[in-house]
Amino acid sequence: MSAPLFAIDASTNSKVKILATSNKLNVRASEIEDKLDVLNTTCSNINVSVGDVTVNTADLETLQTAANASLVSLDTKTVVCDTDQVIISSSALPSGAASSSLQTAANASLTNLEADITTLLSYVDGLEASATDNGTKLDDIVTNTASSGGSPTRTQSSIASGSSVSGGSDVGSALDCSSFRTLVINGSTTDSGNLEILCSQDGGTTYRFQESIWSNSDDSGNYYYHKVIEHPSKHIKFKNPSSGNTMTITLTAEGQNW
């Protein structure tokens, strides 16, 4: 015979014998549900201590092994980056970045530029040499302008030296200017007035009036002559006009062959 079953009466907190039939306990389902609700609420407020938790270490070891493999792979890639060596051919380059082919083209351009500069410097040296030659040639041109084909010369001629010349008379002798390109006349006189310049192209046989040369005075009352004649006639002479007073005249002529 089995022992009787007892339960606690909550209202009286006393034991109550439970009737059983054929070793079976009849319990109302609604009472069980109420008890389970209370149990769930109670369990949600329970803080579990780590020491009481059972962990599946086999699964953790599997995850740790996978993580270690990933870390080793990452470490290998980091070492490659730390070698300061970048493989350009296998690395992505931005558009327009420098490359070996572009460097070769740049070197070729620099070589051409250097050659052009060398050519330019040679050209400048040639210009300097030409300028020097031209300077020499200009000197030759000046030299060759002399009527004799030699060096430029000056020929001084004294036409009158303190000579007293009356009106209508020649001043000294005629001057041969056939080798002159320029004739410079200088002189002085004791009175104001002019001298006539007569020219001849037939060797001094026939003279015709060309122009006059007038005296100019300074602050002291002295009178001077000065005249430049370009491309003079073959022969020239000077004359005190017929209406002129008698004057004391000093007159010189410088012939230049350039």
C-alpha positions as CSV (number, residue, x, y, z in Angstrom):
1,M,0.0,0.0,0.0
2,S,1.4,3.3,-1.0
3,A,1.8,6.3,1.4
4,P,-0.8,8.9,1.3
5,L,-0.2,12.3,-0.4
6,F,-0.5,15.6,1.4
7,A,-0.6,19.2,0.2
8,I,-0.3,22.5,2.0
9,D,-3.5,24.5,2.3
10,A,-2.5,28.0,1.6
11,S,-5.3,29.5,3.5
12,T,-4.7,27.6,6.8
13,N,-1.0,26.6,6.1
14,S,-1.9,23.1,7.2
15,K,-1.5,19.7,5.6
16,V,-4.4,18.3,3.6
17,K,-4.6,14.8,2.6
18,I,-4.9,14.3,-1.2
19,L,-7.1,11.7,-2.5
20,A,-5.7,9.6,-5.3
21,T,-7.3,7.1,-7.5
22,S,-5.2,4.1,-8.9
23,N,-2.0,5.9,-8.0
24,K,-3.0,8.9,-10.1
25,L,-3.1,12.6,-9.0
26,N,-5.8,14.7,-10.4
27,V,-4.8,18.4,-10.7
28,R,-6.7,21.2,-12.3
29,A,-4.9,22.7,-15.3
30,S,-5.9,26.3,-14.4
31,E,-4.1,26.0,-11.1
32,I,-0.9,24.7,-12.9
33,E,-1.0,27.6,-15.4
34,D,-1.2,30.1,-12.5
35,K,1.8,28.5,-10.9
36,L,3.8,28.5,-14.1
37,D,3.1,32.3,-14.6
38,V,4.4,32.9,-11.2
39,L,7.5,30.8,-11.9
40,N,8.3,32.6,-15.2
41,T,8.1,36.0,-13.5
42,T,10.4,34.8,-10.8
43,C,12.9,33.4,-13.2
44,S,13.2,36.6,-15.2
45,N,14.4,38.4,-12.0
46,I,17.1,35.8,-11.3
47,N,20.7,37.0,-11.9
48,V,22.9,34.1,-12.9
49,S,26.5,34.0,-11.6
50,V,29.1,33.4,-14.2
51,G,30.5,30.6,-12.1
52,D,27.2,28.8,-12.5
53,V,27.2,29.1,-16.3
54,T,28.2,26.1,-18.4
55,V,29.9,27.0,-21.7
56,N,30.5,24.8,-24.7
57,T,34.3,25.3,-25.0
58,A,34.6,23.2,-28.1
59,D,32.6,25.7,-30.1
60,L,34.7,28.6,-28.7
61,E,38.0,26.8,-29.7
62,T,36.7,26.4,-33.3
63,L,35.9,30.2,-33.4
64,Q,39.3,31.1,-31.9
65,T,41.1,29.0,-34.5
66,A,39.4,30.8,-37.3
67,A,40.1,34.2,-35.8
68,N,43.8,33.3,-35.4
69,A,44.1,32.3,-39.1
70,S,42.6,35.7,-40.1
71,L,45.1,37.5,-37.8
72,V,48.0,35.6,-39.3
73,S,46.9,36.5,-42.9
74,L,46.6,40.2,-41.9
75,D,50.0,40.2,-40.2
76,T,51.6,38.8,-43.4
77,K,50.1,41.6,-45.5
78,T,51.3,44.2,-43.0
79,V,54.9,43.0,-43.2
80,V,54.8,43.3,-47.0
81,C,53.7,46.9,-46.7
82,D,56.4,47.7,-44.2
83,T,59.2,46.7,-46.6
84,D,58.9,50.1,-48.4
85,Q,58.7,48.3,-51.7
86,V,55.7,48.9,-53.9
87,I,55.3,46.9,-57.2
88,I,54.1,49.6,-59.6
89,S,53.1,47.1,-62.4
90,S,50.7,45.3,-60.1
91,S,49.5,48.4,-58.2
92,A,46.6,50.6,-59.2
93,L,47.8,54.1,-60.5
94,P,45.8,57.2,-60.8
95,S,45.2,58.6,-64.3
96,G,48.2,60.5,-65.6
97,A,50.6,59.1,-62.9
98,A,54.3,58.8,-63.7
99,S,55.5,55.5,-65.1
100,S,58.6,54.1,-66.7
101,S,57.4,54.8,-70.2
102,L,56.5,58.4,-69.4
103,Q,59.9,58.9,-67.7
104,T,61.6,57.6,-70.8
105,A,59.7,60.1,-73.0
106,A,60.6,62.9,-70.5
107,N,64.3,62.0,-70.8
108,A,64.1,62.1,-74.5
109,S,62.5,65.6,-74.4
110,L,65.2,66.8,-72.1
111,T,67.8,65.5,-74.4
112,N,66.3,67.3,-77.4
113,L,66.0,70.5,-75.3
114,E,69.7,70.3,-74.4
115,A,70.6,69.8,-78.1
116,D,68.5,72.9,-79.0
117,I,70.1,75.0,-76.3
118,T,73.6,73.9,-77.6
119,T,72.5,74.9,-81.2
120,L,71.2,78.2,-79.9
121,L,74.5,79.0,-78.1
122,S,76.4,78.2,-81.2
123,Y,74.1,80.5,-83.2
124,V,74.8,83.3,-80.6
125,D,78.5,82.7,-80.9
126,G,78.1,83.0,-84.7
127,L,76.2,86.3,-84.3
128,E,79.0,87.6,-82.1
129,A,81.6,86.6,-84.6
130,S,79.6,88.2,-87.4
131,A,79.3,91.4,-85.4
132,T,83.0,91.4,-85.0
133,D,83.5,90.8,-88.7
134,N,81.0,93.5,-89.5
135,G,82.9,95.9,-87.4
136,T,86.0,95.2,-89.4
137,K,84.0,95.5,-92.7
138,L,82.7,98.9,-91.6
139,D,86.2,100.0,-91.0
140,D,87.1,98.8,-94.5
141,I,84.1,100.7,-95.9
142,V,85.4,103.9,-94.2
143,T,88.8,103.3,-95.6
144,N,87.5,102.6,-99.1
145,T,85.5,105.8,-99.2
146,A,88.8,107.6,-99.8
147,S,89.1,108.6,-103.4
148,S,92.5,107.1,-103.6
149,G,91.2,103.8,-102.3
150,G,93.6,104.0,-99.3
151,S,93.2,105.5,-95.8
152,P,91.2,108.7,-95.3
153,T,93.4,111.8,-95.6
154,R,93.1,115.5,-94.9
155,T,94.9,118.1,-97.0
156,Q,95.5,121.6,-95.6
157,S,95.9,124.5,-98.1
158,S,96.7,128.1,-97.3
159,I,94.9,130.4,-99.7
160,A,95.7,133.7,-98.1
161,S,97.6,134.7,-95.0
162,G,96.9,138.3,-93.9
163,S,96.7,139.4,-97.5
164,S,95.3,142.8,-98.5
165,V,92.6,142.1,-101.1
166,S,90.9,145.0,-103.0
167,G,87.3,144.8,-104.4
168,G,87.1,142.7,-107.6
169,S,90.3,140.8,-106.9
170,D,90.9,137.1,-106.4
171,V,91.9,135.8,-103.0
172,G,95.1,133.9,-103.5
173,S,95.3,131.2,-106.1
174,A,92.7,128.6,-107.4
175,L,92.5,125.4,-105.5
176,D,92.6,121.9,-107.1
177,C,89.8,119.9,-105.4
178,S,89.7,116.9,-107.8
179,S,90.7,114.4,-105.0
180,F,88.4,115.9,-102.4
181,R,84.9,114.8,-101.4
182,T,84.5,117.5,-98.8
183,L,86.1,121.0,-98.6
184,V,86.1,122.9,-95.2
185,I,86.9,126.6,-95.5
186,N,88.0,128.7,-92.4
187,G,89.4,132.2,-92.2
188,S,89.2,135.7,-90.8
189,T,89.0,139.3,-92.1
190,T,89.2,142.9,-90.8
191,D,85.8,143.9,-92.1
192,S,82.3,142.5,-92.6
193,G,81.3,141.4,-96.0
194,N,81.3,138.3,-98.2
195,L,83.5,136.4,-100.5
196,E,82.4,134.8,-103.8
197,I,83.1,131.2,-104.5
198,L,83.8,130.4,-108.1
199,C,84.0,127.0,-109.6
200,S,85.4,125.4,-112.7
201,Q,84.9,122.0,-114.3
202,D,87.3,122.5,-117.3
203,G,90.6,122.4,-115.5
204,G,90.6,126.1,-114.3
205,T,89.9,127.8,-117.7
206,T,86.4,129.0,-117.1
207,Y,85.0,129.9,-113.6
208,R,81.4,130.5,-112.8
209,F,79.8,131.9,-109.6
210,Q,78.6,129.1,-107.3
211,E,77.7,130.8,-103.9
212,S,78.9,133.3,-101.4
213,I,80.5,132.9,-98.0
214,W,79.7,135.6,-95.4
215,S,81.8,136.7,-92.5
216,N,80.4,136.5,-88.9
217,S,81.6,138.6,-86.0
218,D,82.2,137.7,-82.4
219,D,81.6,139.9,-79.3
220,S,85.0,141.5,-79.8
221,G,84.3,142.7,-83.3
222,N,86.4,140.2,-85.1
223,Y,85.1,138.6,-88.4
224,Y,85.4,135.0,-89.3
225,Y,84.7,132.7,-92.3
226,H,83.4,129.1,-92.1
227,K,81.9,127.0,-94.8
228,V,81.6,123.3,-95.7
229,I,81.2,122.3,-99.3
230,E,80.2,118.8,-100.2
231,H,81.4,117.3,-103.5
232,P,83.2,120.4,-104.6
233,S,84.0,121.2,-108.3
234,K,87.4,120.2,-109.7
235,H,88.8,123.7,-109.2
236,I,87.6,126.5,-106.8
237,K,88.8,130.0,-106.2
238,F,87.6,132.9,-104.0
239,K,87.0,136.5,-104.9
240,N,86.4,139.8,-103.1
241,P,83.3,141.1,-105.0
242,S,83.9,144.2,-107.2
243,S,81.8,146.2,-104.9
244,G,83.7,145.2,-101.8
245,N,86.1,147.2,-99.8
246,T,89.8,146.3,-99.5
247,M,90.1,143.8,-96.7
248,T,92.9,142.0,-95.0
249,I,92.1,138.3,-95.4
250,T,93.4,135.0,-93.9
251,L,91.9,132.0,-95.6
252,T,92.6,128.2,-95.4
253,A,90.9,125.2,-96.9
254,E,91.0,121.6,-95.7
255,G,90.3,118.9,-98.3
256,Q,89.0,115.5,-97.2
257,N,88.8,112.4,-99.3
258,W,85.9,110.7,-97.6
